[in-house]
């Protein structure tokens, strides 16, 4: 029965189901975080403190539990001065000063000087992130059309990636303000509907314009390079926010391009199959996820 349907129908079935998994995973993670906050328990090795935002709404803040026993390692980043006895971050032009607090008095003194506790690496979050990267690469390979794997395998790997994506987005929303995160979800929904309508209606053949495709590709490279550079160099918040707004604009244009590509592919009978549907659905899925991440970055403090 499904083989007689249009490519658009196949693609939307795949896309909507995967985005549904991501949304449910995200909301479930935030719900469990609220439960962990009320019960003073952990979620993925994280604890949560509650604050109130400007609109008097509860804002949960995740944090790694601080060490309870002494000695405690504490660090502070200062502007680089020629002190060769301390490790230097040559990219950020700062020097990391390290001190050991042997008791509460020393700990209090170091805190007043701006030192911060060194917390243990959160293995649960790191494992989740690593598993997500592996599943993303595997999904990309499976749906690329060159792997030759079955439709079932593509669906399972795609679903696994979506299951892992949900909690990560939930964690990102908690890192900023989950209330703003809900607004970001609504914005992404309306942008996707609008760009989908315009792109698929084929008012303008975006996918057939080599100039438009080249501009998108160059912009994408610029976004990637900017995010690589910012991991090594301190960049002001207004600059990163402007870059995030630009990124959201670029991925909105990518949605126009890919929905129009779906329209063009649907006109070719040989492409009306589940393999093509998975490829296009995954492409649009990545556009939407990246659009959400850029909007969250732009809205964050």
N, C-alpha and C positions, 0 to 999 in steps of 0.2 A: 504493500500500500504506500509506504513512505517513498519508494523509489519513483512513484508517479507524481510526487509533489514538486514544487518549484525549488530552485536553488535558494531563493530568499527564505522560503519556509524552513528548509533544512538548516540553514545558517542561523536563523532566529531561534529555532528550537535548541540548538547547541549553545548559542550565546546566552540566551535568557536563563537556561538551566545552570550554566557555569557562574554567571553573575549572581544568580540566586544563592548558590552555594557560598560564594564570597560574602554576600550581604548577611546571610544567616550566621556564618562563622564569625564575622565581625561583631554583630550585635550580641551573639552568645558570649563572646569573649568579654565584652564590656559588662554584660549582665553578671558574669562570674567574677569580674573585678569588683563590682559593687558588692557582691556577696562576700568576697574576701575582705573588703574594707569593713563591712559590718561585723564580721566574725573575727577580725584581726588575724587573718590567716594569710597564706601565701598563694599566689597563682603564677606558675612558671618561675618559681623562685623569687618573685617580686612581692613586695609589700606595697600598700597604698595608703596615702594620707589624703584627707579630704580638705578642700578649700572652697571658697565661695567666689564666683566670678562677679563681674560688674552688674550682672542681671540677677544676682542673688540665687544662682543655680549652683548645685554641687559640682565641683570639678575635682576628679580624682587624679592624683599625681603618683605614678609608679616610681619606686626606688629600690635599689639593692640594699639589703639589710646591712647596717654598719657593724664592724667587728665589736664584740662585747668585752673581750678580755685584752689586757695589756701584755706586751707592747703593741702599739698601734702605729702603722706607717701612715705618714701624712705628707702631702706634696703641695707645692705652690708654683705657679708659672709666673715668672717676672720677665721684664724686658731684658734682652741679652746684654750682659756686660762681660768683659773679658775675664771670666773666671773659669780657668781650664780644669778646675777640680769637679765641675758639675756637668752633667750631660746636657747638650745643647740641641734644640730643635732648629736645624739650619733653615728649614722652610718657613716656619712661623716667627723666626727672629725672637724666640723666647728661650729662657733657661728654666729647666725644671729643678726646683730645690726640694730635697727630700730630708725629712726629719723623722725621728722615732720618739713617740710619746710613751714614757714609761709609767705614768700615773695620770690621774684626773687633772692635777694642777698643770702639768706640762701640756696635756691635751687642750685645756681651756686657753692657755697662753698662745698656743699655735693657732687655734681657731680665731683668736682675736687678731692675729697677724695675717689672716687670710688663707691659712693652710686648710686643705680639705682631706678627708679620710680617703684612703685607697681601699676600695671595696673589691671583693673577689669577683672574678669573671662569672657572669651568669651563664652557666652551661646550658640551661634549658632554652633560653632565648637564642643563644649561639647555635644550638643544635637545630632549632626551628628555622633559623635563617639559612643555615647550611643546607638543610633538607629542601627548603624552598628553592634555593638556587639550583640544586641538582634536578629537582622535579621540573623547573622551568626549562632548563636546557634539554631534558629528556622530552618534554612536551613539544618544544620547538622542533626537535629532530623527528619525533613521531608524526607530526602534522605537516611536515615540510613537503611531503609527497615523494621523497626519495628513500624513505626508510623501508617502505613496503610492508609495514605492520598492518594488522587488521584494524577495522573500524572499532572493534571492542577495545583493543589495546589503546588506541588513540583516546577513546572516551574515558577509560580508566585513568590514564596518565594525566589527561587534562583535568579530570575531577580531583585527583590527588593534589595537583598544583593549586586548584581553587580552594580546597580544604585548608591548605597551608597558608594561602594568601589572606584568608579572612582574619585569623588571629593577629597576623602581622599588621594589617591595616587597623584593627582594633587597638593594638598597642600604640601605633603612631597617633591615632586619635586621642588616646589617653595622655600621651606625652605633651600634646598641645592643650586642647580643651575639647572633650568629647561633644560638648554642646555645639561648638563651632564645626566639629566633624560632621554632625548631623546635617548642618546647613550645606556643607560641602557635598554631601551625598545627594541632596536635593538639586544643587546646581549641576552636578554631573548628569543627573537624570534628565533634566530639561535640556542641557546642551546636547546630550546624545540623541534625544528625540528630535530636536531641531535640525542638527546636522544630518541625522539619518534621513529625515524627510527631504531636506534640500539635496543631499547627495544622491539619494535613490531616485528622486524625481527627475534627475538628469537635466535640470535647467541649464547647467553648465557642465560640460564633460571634463570634470576635474582630473579623472584618471587617464585621460588621453593627452593631457598637456605635459610635455616634457619639461617645460620651464617651471611649471607649478611643482612637479615632482622633484626637480633639481633644487628648488628653493626649500622645500620641505626637508630634503636630505641634508643640505648644508646647515639648515637650522638645527636639525637633530644632532649633527656632529658638534655644533657649537654648544648645545645643551650638555652633551656628554663630556666635552672638554672642560666646560665650566665646573661641572660637578666633580671632575677629577682634581682640578686645580684647587677647589675650595677645601679639599681634604688636607692640603698641605699649607695653604695660605689663609690667614685670617681675612675674611671678607665682611664688610659691614652689613648689618641687617637690611638697610634699605636696598642695597645692591642685590642681595640674595632674594629679597621679595620681588624686585623688578624682574630678576631672571626667572623666578617661578611664574610670574604673570605671563611673561613671554613664552615660557614652556607650556602653560595652559593654552595659550593661543595657538601654538604650533600643533599640539595634539588635537585641538578642536578642528584644525585644518586637515589633519590626518584622518579624522573621522569622516569629513566630507569626501576626501579622496577614496577611502576604503569602502564607504557605502556606495559611491559611484562605481567603484571597481566591481562591487557585488552586482550592481545593475547590469554592467557590461558583460560580466561573466555569465549571468543568467540568460543572456540572449544567445549563448553558444550551447547548443544541445549536448555536445560531448563533455561539457564541464558541469552538467547537472547531475552531480553525484556527491556522495557523503565525504569523499576525500577532499574535494574542493571546498565543500561546506566547512569542514573542520579547519582547513587552512585559513579561509577568510574569517571564520568566527574567532579563531585565535588571534589573528591580526587586529580585529576590531576590539577584542577583549584587552589586548595590550594597550591599545589607544586609550580605552576607558580607564584602565588602572593607572596609567601614567598621567592622564588628565586629573584624576582624583588626587594623586600624590602631589602634583604641582599646585593644585588648589589648596591642599592642606598646608603645603609649605608657605604659600602666599598668605594664608590666614593665620599662621602660627606666630608666636611672639619671639 
